Amino acid sequence: MIEEKFLLDSNSFMTPYQNYYPFDLAPGFWKQMKPKLACHSVAVLDVVKDEILKGNDELTVWLEEIHDLNVIDKRDIQIVQKYAQVLKYVQDSPLYTDKALRMWSNVSIADPWLIATASVYGYKIVTFETGAGKISTPSGKPKIPDIARQFDVNCVNLFYFMRKMGFQLK
């Protein structure tokens, strides 16, 4: 059996923090998440970490205190090459506008880096983002699951990840 590997999108931290599991109401979630982030099968991309650290809030402090965080550097040559392929797909696809390409071409936008990294290293992307469904007119807002599918990358939500990693909210 192949071990599942997970790459976490920033919204896998920010959405729970803001909407479901604030630190004061659900400290158990964060206590369980912390050791998972040191597992070899769970990773955070450097650009995702940077996105979270811009928050200057309780989530930022929590993440800064994790010293054994499994962080992947987007400058890895294989990731950079795949990133170029992801952007080329968005550029060439009739489903997306120039606005979509401009947005995803911003190197601080994690989405194309997540897809590239997951494609290169066999991760599933953990995200709350959902696909746009059938696109009938060109869109300026590409969605991770839609583009990831083109690169044989699976996306799962946080609750799938929590079940697979044995979280227990009490």
C-alpha positions as CSV (number, residue, x, y, z in Angstrom):
1,M,0.0,0.0,0.0
2,I,1.3,3.4,-1.0
3,E,1.5,5.9,1.9
4,E,-0.5,9.1,1.3
5,K,1.6,12.3,1.4
6,F,-0.1,15.6,2.1
7,L,0.9,19.2,1.1
8,L,-1.1,21.8,3.0
9,D,-2.5,24.9,1.4
10,S,-2.6,28.1,3.6
11,N,-6.3,27.9,3.8
12,S,-5.9,24.6,5.7
13,F,-4.6,26.7,8.5
14,M,-6.3,30.1,8.0
15,T,-9.9,28.8,7.6
16,P,-9.8,26.6,10.7
17,Y,-8.2,29.4,12.7
18,Q,-10.8,32.0,11.5
19,N,-13.9,29.9,11.3
20,Y,-13.9,26.4,12.9
21,Y,-11.1,26.0,15.5
22,P,-10.0,29.2,17.1
23,F,-7.2,28.7,19.6
24,D,-9.4,29.6,22.6
25,L,-12.3,27.2,21.7
26,A,-10.4,24.3,20.1
27,P,-6.8,24.1,21.4
28,G,-7.0,20.3,20.8
29,F,-7.0,20.8,17.1
30,W,-3.8,22.8,17.1
31,K,-2.2,20.5,19.6
32,Q,-2.8,17.6,17.3
33,M,-1.8,19.5,14.2
34,K,1.6,20.5,15.5
35,P,3.3,17.0,15.5
36,K,1.7,16.1,12.1
37,L,3.6,19.0,10.6
38,A,6.9,17.2,11.5
39,C,5.9,14.0,9.7
40,H,7.8,13.1,6.5
41,S,4.4,12.5,4.9
42,V,3.1,16.0,5.6
43,A,4.7,19.2,4.2
44,V,4.2,22.9,3.9
45,L,5.6,24.8,1.0
46,D,7.8,27.8,1.8
47,V,5.4,30.2,0.0
48,V,2.5,28.9,2.1
49,K,4.5,29.4,5.3
50,D,5.3,32.9,4.2
51,E,1.6,33.6,3.5
52,I,0.7,32.6,7.0
53,L,3.5,34.5,8.7
54,K,2.2,37.7,7.1
55,G,-0.9,37.4,9.4
56,N,0.8,38.9,12.5
57,D,-1.8,37.0,14.6
58,E,-2.1,34.0,17.0
59,L,-1.8,31.7,14.0
60,T,1.5,33.3,13.0
61,V,2.9,32.9,16.6
62,W,1.8,29.2,16.6
63,L,3.5,28.5,13.3
64,E,6.7,30.3,14.3
65,E,7.0,28.1,17.3
66,I,7.1,24.9,15.3
67,H,10.8,24.2,14.8
68,D,10.6,20.8,13.1
69,L,8.1,21.9,10.4
70,N,8.6,20.0,7.2
71,V,9.0,22.9,4.7
72,I,9.7,22.4,1.0
73,D,11.6,25.1,-0.8
74,K,9.9,26.1,-4.1
75,R,13.3,26.9,-5.6
76,D,13.9,23.1,-6.1
77,I,14.7,22.8,-9.9
78,Q,12.1,20.1,-10.5
79,I,9.4,22.3,-8.8
80,V,10.5,25.3,-10.8
81,Q,10.3,23.4,-14.1
82,K,6.8,22.0,-13.3
83,Y,5.7,25.5,-12.1
84,A,6.5,26.7,-15.7
85,Q,4.4,23.9,-17.1
86,V,1.5,24.9,-14.8
87,L,1.7,28.5,-15.9
88,K,1.9,27.4,-19.6
89,Y,-1.2,25.3,-19.2
90,V,-3.1,28.4,-17.8
91,Q,-1.7,30.5,-20.6
92,D,-2.7,28.1,-23.4
93,S,-6.0,26.9,-22.0
94,P,-9.1,28.5,-23.6
95,L,-10.7,28.2,-20.1
96,Y,-8.6,31.0,-18.6
97,T,-8.1,34.6,-19.3
98,D,-5.0,36.7,-19.3
99,K,-6.1,37.9,-15.8
100,A,-5.8,34.3,-14.6
101,L,-2.3,34.0,-15.9
102,R,-1.3,37.4,-14.4
103,M,-2.6,36.4,-11.0
104,W,-1.0,33.0,-11.0
105,S,2.3,34.4,-12.4
106,N,2.8,36.3,-9.2
107,V,5.6,34.3,-7.5
108,S,4.0,34.9,-4.0
109,I,0.8,33.2,-5.1
110,A,1.0,29.7,-3.7
111,D,-1.5,27.9,-5.9
112,P,0.6,27.0,-8.9
113,W,3.6,26.2,-6.7
114,L,1.4,23.8,-4.7
115,I,0.3,22.0,-7.9
116,A,3.9,21.9,-9.2
117,T,5.2,20.5,-5.9
118,A,2.5,17.9,-5.5
119,S,3.0,16.8,-9.1
120,V,6.7,16.4,-8.7
121,Y,6.7,14.7,-5.3
122,G,3.4,12.8,-5.3
123,Y,1.5,14.8,-2.6
124,K,-2.2,15.3,-2.3
125,I,-3.0,19.0,-1.8
126,V,-5.0,19.7,1.3
127,T,-7.2,22.7,0.6
128,F,-10.7,24.1,1.2
129,E,-10.8,25.3,-2.3
130,T,-13.3,23.6,-4.6
131,G,-13.3,23.3,-8.4
132,A,-15.3,25.7,-10.5
133,G,-17.3,23.0,-12.1
134,K,-17.9,23.2,-15.9
135,I,-16.5,26.4,-17.1
136,S,-18.5,27.8,-20.0
137,T,-16.8,31.2,-20.5
138,P,-13.1,31.9,-19.9
139,S,-12.4,32.5,-16.2
140,G,-10.0,34.9,-14.5
141,K,-10.0,32.8,-11.4
142,P,-8.3,29.5,-11.8
143,K,-9.1,27.0,-9.0
144,I,-6.5,24.6,-7.6
145,P,-8.5,21.4,-8.0
146,D,-9.3,22.2,-11.7
147,I,-5.7,22.9,-12.7
148,A,-4.3,20.1,-10.4
149,R,-6.5,17.6,-12.2
150,Q,-4.6,18.4,-15.4
151,F,-1.4,17.3,-13.7
152,D,-2.8,14.2,-12.1
153,V,-2.7,15.8,-8.6
154,N,-5.4,14.9,-6.2
155,C,-6.9,17.5,-3.8
156,V,-8.6,16.6,-0.5
157,N,-10.2,18.8,2.1
158,L,-8.9,19.3,5.7
159,F,-11.4,16.8,7.1
160,Y,-10.1,14.0,4.9
161,F,-6.6,14.9,6.1
162,M,-7.7,14.9,9.7
163,R,-9.3,11.5,9.4
164,K,-6.3,10.0,7.7
165,M,-4.0,11.5,10.3
166,G,-6.1,10.2,13.2
167,F,-7.3,13.5,14.7
168,Q,-9.9,13.2,17.5
169,L,-11.8,16.4,18.5
170,K,-13.1,16.0,22.0
